[in-house]
């Protein structure tokens, strides 16, 4: 039985069509016929987690079926790659599946939603998945946001992680640097300094506040070194206050009654949010 594709929802329950909730909608196929999802956004699987899942399946059975699609005479996983790995550990030859009719774009979307709902995907994997949806399927950020149940600003911020040096991205994937810390590292424009601070975050557990303080010291050091203008404590305090109130990076360049204020933003949503904050509503 092949179930036609339906609109994607924001929860795992939306990934398995409601008309196959009883076992009459299941199909039994050979495990050897099932191939992994080529659009699987998750690149790292915990061996310990897969072993725990296999133990649970051995004890209680496969409560939720693996969802697959037909592809080149075989089947590809749509949802349930961890379950497939678990039943392989158990040595199962056959498994119950639900066969659905989905396109490549939906294959990535469904796998992404499954991992997001279970919080099984790290920020770098998430960012790469968003980029694939954008580059391979031409989806705009607001379309991606709607699919995964996030707002556009969140999608834009996550995608910016891919601008960080490879070493820093690796630390994020390992879980040694969190998303909030990664976002703060993006406010530093020197890649060498980013890597140095990232290593401290990973090794010493620096908080977001620690990173902000290091950035402030870095900025003070640069101003002292350049000697472009004398350090004005009031301008520095105003810069920090504006950055905090507008929730983004702000630069104030002031010299003898002239200068400029630079406010960073990375999406239309962030721009609109800044305008609202400036206007006071």
Secondary structure as the mmCIF struct_conf table of DSSP 4:
data_model
#
loop_
_struct_conf.conf_type_id
_struct_conf.id
_struct_conf.beg_label_comp_id
_struct_conf.beg_label_asym_id
_struct_conf.beg_label_seq_id
_struct_conf.end_label_comp_id
_struct_conf.end_label_asym_id
_struct_conf.end_label_seq_id
STRN STRN1 UNK A 2 UNK A 4
HELX_LH_PP_P HELX_LH_PP_P1 UNK A 5 UNK A 5
BEND BEND1 UNK A 10 UNK A 11
HELX_RH_3T_P HELX_RH_3T_P1 UNK A 12 UNK A 15
BEND BEND2 UNK A 16 UNK A 16
HELX_RH_3T_P HELX_RH_3T_P2 UNK A 18 UNK A 20
BEND BEND3 UNK A 22 UNK A 22
HELX_RH_3T_P HELX_RH_3T_P3 UNK A 23 UNK A 25
STRN STRN2 UNK A 27 UNK A 30
HELX_RH_3T_P HELX_RH_3T_P4 UNK A 31 UNK A 33
STRN STRN3 UNK A 34 UNK A 35
TURN_TY1_P TURN_TY1_P1 UNK A 38 UNK A 39
HELX_RH_AL_P HELX_RH_AL_P1 UNK A 47 UNK A 60
BEND BEND4 UNK A 64 UNK A 64
HELX_LH_PP_P HELX_LH_PP_P2 UNK A 65 UNK A 65
STRN STRN4 UNK A 66 UNK A 71
TURN_TY1_P TURN_TY1_P2 UNK A 72 UNK A 73
STRN STRN5 UNK A 74 UNK A 79
HELX_RH_AL_P HELX_RH_AL_P2 UNK A 81 UNK A 89
TURN_TY1_P TURN_TY1_P3 UNK A 90 UNK A 91
BEND BEND5 UNK A 93 UNK A 93
STRN STRN6 UNK A 94 UNK A 101
HELX_RH_AL_P HELX_RH_AL_P3 UNK A 104 UNK A 118
TURN_TY1_P TURN_TY1_P4 UNK A 119 UNK A 119
BEND BEND6 UNK A 121 UNK A 121
HELX_RH_AL_P HELX_RH_AL_P4 UNK A 123 UNK A 137
HELX_RH_AL_P HELX_RH_AL_P5 UNK A 141 UNK A 148
TURN_TY1_P TURN_TY1_P5 UNK A 149 UNK A 149
HELX_RH_AL_P HELX_RH_AL_P6 UNK A 152 UNK A 159
HELX_RH_3T_P HELX_RH_3T_P5 UNK A 160 UNK A 163
BEND BEND7 UNK A 164 UNK A 164
HELX_RH_AL_P HELX_RH_AL_P7 UNK A 166 UNK A 173
TURN_TY1_P TURN_TY1_P6 UNK A 174 UNK A 175
BEND BEND8 UNK A 176 UNK A 177
HELX_RH_AL_P HELX_RH_AL_P8 UNK A 179 UNK A 185
TURN_TY1_P TURN_TY1_P7 UNK A 186 UNK A 187
HELX_RH_AL_P HELX_RH_AL_P9 UNK A 191 UNK A 204
HELX_RH_AL_P HELX_RH_AL_P10 UNK A 208 UNK A 226
BEND BEND9 UNK A 228 UNK A 229
HELX_RH_AL_P HELX_RH_AL_P11 UNK A 233 UNK A 246
TURN_TY1_P TURN_TY1_P8 UNK A 247 UNK A 247
BEND BEND10 UNK A 248 UNK A 248
STRN STRN7 UNK A 250 UNK A 255
TURN_TY1_P TURN_TY1_P9 UNK A 256 UNK A 257
STRN STRN8 UNK A 258 UNK A 263
BEND BEND11 UNK A 267 UNK A 267
HELX_RH_AL_P HELX_RH_AL_P12 UNK A 268 UNK A 279
TURN_TY1_P TURN_TY1_P10 UNK A 280 UNK A 280
#
